Amino acid sequence: MRYSRNPSRWRIALAAACGTLALLSGCATGPTHPSLVAARQDNTLPPLVPMRRFVANVDAVNGHVLSPDGLQLVWVQTVGTDVGLGVRKTADAATVSSASTRTFATGTLARPFVSGPTYSWLPDSRHLAYLKDFTGDENTQIFVLDTEAPGAKPWAVTPWPGVRSAMLGWGAPGSATFYFANNQRDRSSMDLFEGDARTRTVREIARSEPDSRVISWFIDTRRELAGRMRQLGSADGSDRLLELRQPDGGWRAFRTVKAFDSFWPQRIDLAAGRLWTLTNVGRDKLAMVEVDLATGAERLLAEDAAVDLDYGVFPPQQGAPLAYVSEPGRPRIAYLDAALGNEVAGAVKTARERGWLNAEPVITRPGGMANDQRRMVLRSTTENETVELLLDRASGQLTRLTPPREPTADLFSPMEPFSFKASDGLEVHGYLVRPRGVQGPAPLVVNIHGGPWTRDSWQAASLTPTQMLANRGYAVLNVNYRGSAGYGRAFMMAGAHETSGRLQRDIAEAVQWAIDQGVADPKRMAVLGASFGGFSVLTQLIQKPHDYRCGIDLVGVANWPRVIENWPPFWRNRHYFAAFYGDVGKPEERERMLQDSPISQIDRITAPLLVIHGANDVRVLRQDSDEVVATLQKLGRPVEYMSFPDEGHSVRKWRNRLAQWRKIEDTLAVCLGGRSNGFDFYELMPRQ
């Protein structure tokens, strides 16, 4: 069957399929857990939300980005049966109609933040650049499309399989030029290039030669190459050196950074002689600092005593940061520019008065400004939703960009920050979502984040996987265990050599906290996680600190030596792995790492296990999951395996995500006694 690119035809086809498959609606299953059964009898359970709403919502319109001239907007929406981009004039911003919108079919975009922004305007406010990762191997490719020629084929800037490319910055205002890096010449390093969308040409700007070992390039406010960060030794963990470009093309050594210190410029302004950076040099937590390029003197602009700063908000062309964001529990923004803060507060007040926001927002973030700073996109997030707004700062006009959607406050539950003291006295933080309408202890899903050098963050109670689990009747627990990023250097390094020890105890003690709070039923609990989170799923099932009834392991590490010996060539963080797990180059440490790996203790797993992996994963080879499944099958243990041939370290394509989460939904229903909405007719859509 061929599927039309016309969304209306698609909906008609789906409606017809829905009618044909009406008998399949009986596949939905009710809860069997006592607290959920009681809630159903009391009629307090919310309606079941179809799985397609969480992974293939055809009504989603979000991620608005303003063009540099302030006259156009781009956003993500459904185009045909897949992901695409929509464009319209800001003059038509209040009119969400096919007549005012030009759409571009792009297909599934690369994972956000893997290789720079997923999509962005070029300086001419006409061309758009976007990134694709066709197979999930993280070899991202850059494409540029002309918004004034909707029928034209996009320019494949980097059409080379097996080559990773990343957007780095933009050319002069009004031009169609941009900077990007890729590793076509040497897979272990990134060279710098300039592309021009008008001529569809590329020229090399600088190389990362073997003796220079450049790990980052920096473009300054004049839209020129301004700096580079080099690794001084060949071994990961060597000091890094920030160098500044001189007028004669040479380089001036500016700042040496130690292996576990952080000093990453967010903006370099050579003309003004200033640099702004997030750094933890000489302190525990990332703070925002202004640095004088002539003297090296630093001025502290902002810090948070509880957590690292997340990022700074900068004006589009030049100048110091306007605000900064941190997240001790719920996210918060603090304004260094008081006038801007007052404008945003006024816009929020207007949005509340017009009924565009259902409650006072938790945070409202500037999402980008035009070059003249007249127009600005705001992302305002309440406990239940995110609404994007367009503010004209000159006239005060405020326009809602997010189309009205059905309210979800009666379907979902708020995400609540929590903290507790671990048994050794360390304070551990996390988030809890309780199932709506359920009284007493509920079945619990412990969702363990990856990394470990990342963190779980607060989310609005909207169409997220967490809320899908809660809608099915589960309490969901997220734990920012020691070793997680975001809580300072000491907290993260407390996880070193404790990945199978105290770190796992943090997870287990958080679960005990949920039991003690009366949230979790200790007889109905499951663990779920991806990557390092998948490793933790296997480790929790091996160590058995609780009576977990099942586990769901997504792209989980089972063999640490294999992961470290086969990692992507462009990674430069082997010293972090050595600090946390051991030095794989030393035979005695390699043997200990193998013994601490789940594959060496897999016979201790007796609970049912679901394993999911992408065939093109470059971070954790599918072989890890293959061996886990094969070993458990040989032992006669209950295990199921789902593998995607066109995915990598995360499942990105919505058809695959639908298959994945439907399997998870049914697995948990059997394991924990929650609800399942059963067969979703979107499952009939081919996975190409």
Residue pairs with C-beta under 8 A, 6 or more apart in sequence:
1 686
3 10
3 13
3 80
3 81
3 685
4 10
4 13
4 80
5 79
5 80
5 81
5 105
6 80
7 58
7 78
7 79
7 80
10 58
10 80
10 81
11 58
14 681
14 682
17 681
17 684
18 681
21 679
21 681
21 684
24 678
24 679
24 681
25 678
25 679
26 678
27 676
27 678
27 679
28 48
28 675
28 676
28 677
28 678
29 669
29 675
29 676
29 678
30 37
30 40
30 675
31 37
31 39
31 40
31 45
31 473
31 673
31 674
31 675
32 673
33 442
33 443
33 473
33 521
33 524
33 672
33 673
33 674
35 438
35 439
35 440
35 441
35 442
35 443
35 521
36 45
36 435
36 438
36 442
36 443
36 473
36 673
36 674
36 675
38 439
38 440
39 45
39 437
39 438
39 439
39 473
42 437
44 436
44 437
44 438
44 439
45 436
45 437
45 438
45 473
45 675
46 410
46 411
46 412
46 436
46 437
46 471
47 411
48 471
48 472
48 675
48 677
49 411
49 463
49 468
49 471
49 677
50 677
50 680
51 468
51 658
51 661
51 662
51 665
51 677
51 680
51 682
52 658
52 680
52 682
53 463
54 463
54 464
54 465
54 467
54 468
54 661
55 654
55 657
55 658
55 661
56 654
56 655
56 657
56 658
56 682
57 78
57 463
58 78
59 78
59 403
59 405
60 76
60 77
60 78
60 463
61 75
61 76
61 77
61 86
61 96
61 401
61 402
61 403
62 75
62 76
62 386
62 388
62 402
63 75
63 76
63 119
64 73
64 74
64 75
64 367
64 377
64 388
64 390
64 401
65 73
65 74
65 75
65 119
65 120
65 121
65 367
65 368
65 377
66 72
66 73
66 90
66 121
66 367
66 368
66 369
66 370
66 375
66 376
66 377
66 390
67 73
67 74
67 121
67 125
67 370
68 121
68 123
68 124
68 125
68 173
68 316
68 370
68 371
69 125
69 370
69 371
70 90
70 370
70 371
70 372
70 374
70 375
71 89
71 90
71 91
71 125
72 87
72 88
72 89
72 90
72 121
72 125
72 147
73 87
73 88
73 89
73 90
73 93
73 377
73 390
73 401
74 85
74 86
74 87
74 119
74 121
74 128
74 147
75 85
75 86
75 401
76 83
76 84
76 85
76 86
76 109
76 119
77 84
77 85
77 86
77 103
78 84
79 85
79 86
79 103
79 104
79 105
79 106
80 105
81 685
82 105
82 106
82 107
82 108
82 654
83 106
83 107
83 108
83 109
83 654
84 103
84 104
84 105
84 106
84 107
85 103
85 104
85 106
85 119
85 128
85 130
85 145
86 101
86 102
86 103
86 104
87 101
87 102
87 103
87 104
87 128
87 147
88 95
88 100
88 101
88 102
89 100
90 375
90 390
92 100
93 390
93 399
93 401
94 399
94 400
96 403
102 147
102 150
103 150
104 128
104 145
104 147
104 150
104 154
106 119
106 130
106 132
106 143
106 145
106 154
107 132
108 132
108 652
108 653
108 654
109 118
109 119
109 130
109 131
109 132
109 133
110 118
110 131
110 132
110 133
110 140
111 118
111 133
111 138
111 650
111 652
112 118
114 133
114 138
114 140
115 131
115 138
115 140
115 164
115 165
115 166
115 167
116 131
116 166
116 167
116 168
116 180
117 131
117 167
118 130
118 131
119 128
119 129
119 130
119 131
120 128
120 129
120 130
120 167
121 127
121 128
121 129
122 128
122 129
122 144
122 170
122 171
122 175
122 176
122 177
122 178
122 197
123 170
123 171
123 172
123 173
123 174
123 175
123 176
123 177
123 178
123 223
124 174
124 175
124 176
124 197
124 198
126 146
126 147
126 148
126 176
127 144
127 145
127 146
127 147
127 176
127 197
128 144
128 145
128 147
129 142
129 143
129 144
129 157
129 167
129 178
129 197
130 142
130 143
130 144
130 145
131 140
131 141
131 142
131 143
131 165
131 167
132 140
132 141
132 143
133 139
133 140
133 141
133 648
133 652
134 141
135 616
135 646
135 647
135 648
136 614
136 616
136 617
136 644
136 646
136 647
136 648
136 649
136 650
136 652
137 162
137 616
137 618
137 648
138 164
138 568
138 618
138 619
138 648
138 649
139 161
139 162
139 163
139 164
140 164
140 165
140 166
141 156
141 157
141 158
141 159
141 160
141 163
141 165
142 157
142 158
142 165
142 167
142 180
142 195
143 154
143 155
143 156
143 157
144 154
144 155
144 157
144 195
144 197
145 152
145 154
145 155
146 152
146 197
155 197
155 200
157 165
157 180
157 195
157 202
158 165
158 180
158 182
158 184
160 182
160 184
162 187
163 182
163 183
163 184
163 187
164 182
164 183
164 187
164 190
164 570
165 180
165 181
165 182
166 180
166 181
166 182
166 190
167 178
167 179
167 180
168 179
168 180
168 181
168 192
168 217
168 219
169 178
169 179
169 219
169 223
170 177
170 178
170 179
170 219
170 223
171 177
171 178
171 179
171 194
171 196
171 223
172 223
173 223
173 317
173 371
175 196
176 196
176 197
176 198
177 194
177 195
177 196
177 197
177 223
178 194
178 195
178 197
179 192
179 193
179 194
179 195
179 205
179 217
179 219
179 225
180 192
180 193
180 195
181 190
181 191
181 192
181 193
181 217
182 190
182 191
182 193
183 189
183 190
183 191
183 569
183 570
184 191
185 191
185 207
186 208
187 569
187 570
188 569
188 570
189 208
189 213
189 214
189 570
190 208
190 214
190 215
190 217
190 570
191 204
191 206
191 207
191 208
192 204
192 205
192 206
192 207
192 217
192 225
193 202
193 203
193 204
193 205
194 202
194 203
194 205
195 201
195 202
196 202
205 225
206 214
206 217
206 225
206 228
208 214
208 215
212 228
212 230
213 230
213 231
213 232
213 234
214 228
214 229
214 230
215 229
215 230
215 231
215 240
215 572
216 228
216 229
216 264
217 225
217 227
217 228
218 225
218 226
218 227
218 228
218 229
218 265
218 268
219 225
219 226
219 268
220 226
220 227
220 267
220 268
220 269
220 270
220 271
221 267
221 268
221 269
221 270
221 271
221 272
221 317
221 318
222 270
222 271
224 245
225 245
226 244
226 245
226 268
226 270
227 242
227 243
227 244
227 245
227 254
227 265
227 268
228 242
228 243
228 245
228 251
229 240
229 241
229 242
229 243
229 257
229 264
230 240
230 241
230 243
231 238
231 239
231 240
231 572
232 238
232 239
232 240
232 241
232 256
233 239
235 574
235 575
236 572
236 573
236 574
236 575
237 259
237 574
237 575
237 578
238 259
239 256
239 257
239 258
239 259
240 256
240 257
240 259
241 253
241 254
241 255
241 256
241 257
242 253
242 254
242 255
242 256
242 257
242 263
242 265
243 251
243 252
243 253
243 254
244 251
244 252
244 254
244 268
244 270
244 293
245 251
245 252
245 270
246 252
254 293
254 296
255 263
255 291
255 296
257 263
257 281
258 281
259 575
260 489
260 493
260 575
260 576
260 579
261 279
261 280
261 281
262 278
262 279
262 280
262 281
262 286
263 277
263 279
263 281
264 277
264 278
264 279
265 275
265 276
265 277
266 276
266 277
266 278
266 311
266 312
266 314
266 321
267 275
267 276
267 312
267 314
267 321
268 275
269 275
269 318
269 319
270 293
272 318
273 292
273 293
273 294
274 290
274 291
274 292
274 293
274 320
275 290
275 291
275 293
276 288
276 289
276 290
276 291
276 301
276 312
276 314
276 320
276 321
277 288
277 289
277 291
278 286
278 287
278 288
278 289
278 308
278 309
278 311
278 312
279 286
279 287
279 289
280 286
280 287
280 308
280 488
280 489
283 303
284 488
284 489
284 490
285 303
285 304
285 305
285 307
285 308
285 309
285 487
285 488
285 489
286 308
286 309
287 300
287 301
287 302
287 303
287 309
288 300
288 301
288 302
288 303
288 309
288 312
288 321
288 324
289 298
289 299
289 300
289 301
290 298
290 299
290 301
290 320
291 297
291 298
291 299
292 298
292 299
301 320
301 321
301 324
301 336
302 309
302 312
302 321
302 324
302 334
302 336
303 309
304 326
304 328
306 326
306 328
306 487
307 326
307 327
307 328
307 486
307 487
307 488
308 326
308 485
308 486
308 487
308 488
309 324
309 325
309 326
310 324
310 325
310 326
310 327
310 331
310 486
311 324
311 325
312 321
312 322
312 323
312 324
312 325
313 321
313 322
313 323
313 324
313 325
313 333
313 365
313 366
314 320
314 321
314 322
315 322
315 369
315 373
316 368
316 369
316 370
316 371
316 373
317 371
320 336
321 336
322 335
322 336
322 337
322 340
322 366
323 333
323 334
323 335
323 336
323 337
323 340
323 341
323 366
324 333
324 334
324 336
325 331
325 332
325 333
325 363
325 365
326 332
326 334
327 457
327 458
327 486
329 417
329 429
329 458
330 362
330 363
330 417
330 458
331 362
331 363
331 381
331 457
331 458
332 363
333 363
333 364
333 365
335 341
335 344
340 366
343 391
343 393
344 364
344 366
344 378
344 391
346 396
347 364
347 378
347 389
347 391
347 398
348 357
348 360
348 361
348 364
348 378
348 380
350 398
351 357
351 380
351 387
351 389
351 398
351 400
352 360
354 398
354 400
356 387
356 389
356 400
357 380
357 382
357 387
358 382
358 384
358 385
358 407
358 409
359 382
359 383
359 384
360 382
361 380
361 381
361 382
362 381
362 382
362 383
362 458
362 460
363 380
363 381
364 378
364 379
364 380
364 381
365 378
365 379
365 381
366 376
366 377
366 378
367 376
367 377
367 378
367 379
367 388
368 376
368 377
369 375
369 376
369 377
370 376
373 393
374 392
374 393
374 394
375 390
375 391
375 392
375 393
376 390
376 391
376 393
377 388
377 389
377 390
377 391
377 401
378 388
378 389
378 390
378 391
379 386
379 387
379 388
379 389
380 386
380 387
380 388
380 389
381 387
381 460
382 460
383 414
383 460
383 461
384 407
384 408
384 409
384 412
384 414
384 460
384 461
384 462
385 405
385 408
385 460
385 462
386 402
386 460
386 462
387 400
387 402
388 400
388 401
388 402
389 398
389 399
389 400
389 401
389 402
390 398
390 399
390 401
391 397
391 398
392 398
392 399
408 461
408 462
408 463
409 461
410 436
411 436
411 467
411 471
412 436
412 461
412 462
412 467
412 470
412 471
413 433
413 434
413 435
413 436
413 461
413 467
413 470
414 433
414 461
415 431
415 432
415 433
415 458
415 459
415 460
415 461
415 466
416 431
416 432
416 433
416 434
417 429
417 430
417 431
417 458
418 429
418 430
418 431
418 432
418 513
419 427
419 428
419 429
419 430
420 427
420 428
420 509
420 510
420 513
421 427
421 428
422 428
422 482
422 502
422 505
422 506
422 509
423 505
423 509
424 502
426 482
426 491
426 494
426 506
428 479
428 480
428 481
428 482
428 506
428 509
428 510
429 480
429 487
430 456
430 477
430 478
430 479
430 480
430 510
431 456
431 458
431 477
431 478
432 475
432 476
432 477
432 478
432 514
432 519
433 461
433 466
433 467
433 469
433 470
433 475
433 476
434 442
434 470
434 475
434 519
435 442
435 470
435 471
435 472
435 473
435 474
435 475
436 470
436 471
438 473
440 518
441 515
441 518
441 519
441 520
441 521
441 522
442 473
442 474
442 475
442 519
442 520
442 521
443 473
443 474
443 475
443 520
443 521
443 524
443 525
443 526
443 668
443 672
443 673
443 674
444 474
444 475
444 476
444 477
444 511
444 514
444 519
444 520
444 521
444 524
444 525
444 526
444 672
445 469
445 474
445 475
445 476
445 477
445 525
445 526
445 527
445 528
445 668
445 672
446 477
446 479
446 507
446 510
446 511
446 525
446 526
446 527
446 528
446 540
447 456
447 466
447 469
447 476
447 477
447 478
447 528
447 529
447 533
448 478
448 479
448 507
448 527
448 528
448 529
448 532
448 533
448 536
448 537
448 540
449 455
449 456
449 478
449 479
449 480
449 484
449 529
449 532
449 533
450 529
450 530
450 531
450 532
450 533
450 534
451 483
451 484
451 485
451 531
451 532
451 533
452 481
452 483
452 484
452 495
452 499
452 503
452 532
452 580
453 483
453 484
453 485
453 492
453 576
454 484
454 485
455 480
455 484
455 485
455 486
455 487
456 478
456 479
456 480
456 484
459 466
461 467
465 661
466 476
466 478
468 661
468 665
469 476
469 668
470 476
471 675
472 665
472 668
472 669
472 674
472 675
472 676
472 677
473 673
473 674
473 675
474 668
474 672
474 674
475 514
475 519
475 520
477 510
477 511
477 514
477 520
479 506
479 507
479 510
480 486
480 487
481 495
481 503
481 504
481 506
481 507
481 510
482 491
482 492
482 494
482 495
482 498
482 502
482 503
482 506
483 492
483 494
483 495
483 496
483 498
483 499
483 503
483 580
484 491
484 492
484 495
485 492
493 579
494 502
495 502
495 503
495 580
496 579
496 580
497 579
497 580
497 581
497 582
499 532
499 535
499 580
499 581
499 596
500 539
500 596
503 536
504 536
504 539
504 540
504 543
504 545
505 545
507 536
507 540
508 540
508 543
508 545
508 546
511 520
511 525
511 545
511 546
512 546
514 520
515 522
522 546
522 547
523 547
523 549
524 549
524 672
524 673
525 546
525 547
525 548
525 549
525 672
526 548
526 549
526 550
526 551
526 552
526 668
526 671
526 672
527 536
527 537
527 540
527 541
527 548
527 551
527 552
528 537
528 551
528 552
528 554
528 664
529 535
529 536
529 537
529 552
529 553
529 554
529 556
530 554
530 555
530 556
530 650
531 554
531 555
531 556
531 557
531 619
531 620
531 649
532 557
533 554
533 556
534 553
534 554
534 555
534 556
534 557
534 620
535 556
535 557
535 558
535 598
536 556
537 551
537 552
537 553
537 556
538 551
538 553
538 556
538 558
538 598
538 602
538 605
538 628
539 598
540 546
540 548
540 551
541 548
541 551
541 604
541 605
541 606
541 607
541 609
542 598
542 601
542 602
542 604
542 605
544 604
548 607
549 607
549 608
549 671
549 672
550 607
550 608
550 609
550 610
550 667
550 668
550 671
550 672
551 605
551 607
551 608
551 609
551 610
552 609
552 610
552 612
552 664
552 667
552 668
553 609
553 610
553 611
553 612
553 625
553 628
554 612
554 613
554 651
555 612
555 613
555 614
555 617
555 619
555 620
555 625
555 649
555 650
556 598
556 611
556 620
556 624
556 625
556 628
557 563
557 597
557 598
557 620
557 624
558 597
558 598
558 599
558 602
558 624
558 625
558 627
558 628
559 594
559 597
559 598
559 599
559 623
559 624
559 627
560 581
560 582
560 584
560 593
560 594
560 596
560 597
561 584
561 590
561 593
561 594
561 597
562 621
562 623
562 624
563 619
563 620
563 621
563 624
564 574
564 577
564 581
564 584
565 584
566 621
567 574
567 618
567 619
568 618
568 619
577 584
578 584
581 593
581 596
582 589
582 590
582 592
582 593
583 589
583 590
584 590
584 593
594 600
598 605
598 628
599 624
599 627
599 628
599 631
602 628
602 631
602 632
603 631
603 635
605 632
605 637
606 637
607 638
608 638
608 639
608 640
608 667
608 671
609 628
609 632
609 637
609 638
609 639
609 640
610 639
610 640
610 642
610 663
610 664
610 667
611 625
611 628
611 629
611 639
611 640
611 641
611 642
612 625
612 641
612 642
612 643
612 644
612 651
612 660
612 663
613 620
613 622
613 624
613 625
613 626
613 641
613 642
613 643
613 644
614 622
614 643
614 644
614 646
614 647
614 648
614 649
614 650
614 651
615 622
615 643
615 644
615 645
615 646
615 647
616 645
616 646
616 647
616 648
617 647
617 648
617 649
618 648
618 649
619 648
619 649
620 649
622 643
625 641
625 643
628 639
629 639
629 641
632 638
632 639
633 639
640 663
640 667
642 659
642 660
642 663
644 651
644 656
644 660
646 653
646 656
646 687
646 688
647 653
647 656
651 657
651 660
653 687
653 688
655 682
655 685
655 686
655 687
655 688
656 687
658 680
658 682
658 683
659 683
659 687
662 679
662 680
662 683
665 676
665 677
666 676
668 674
669 675
669 676
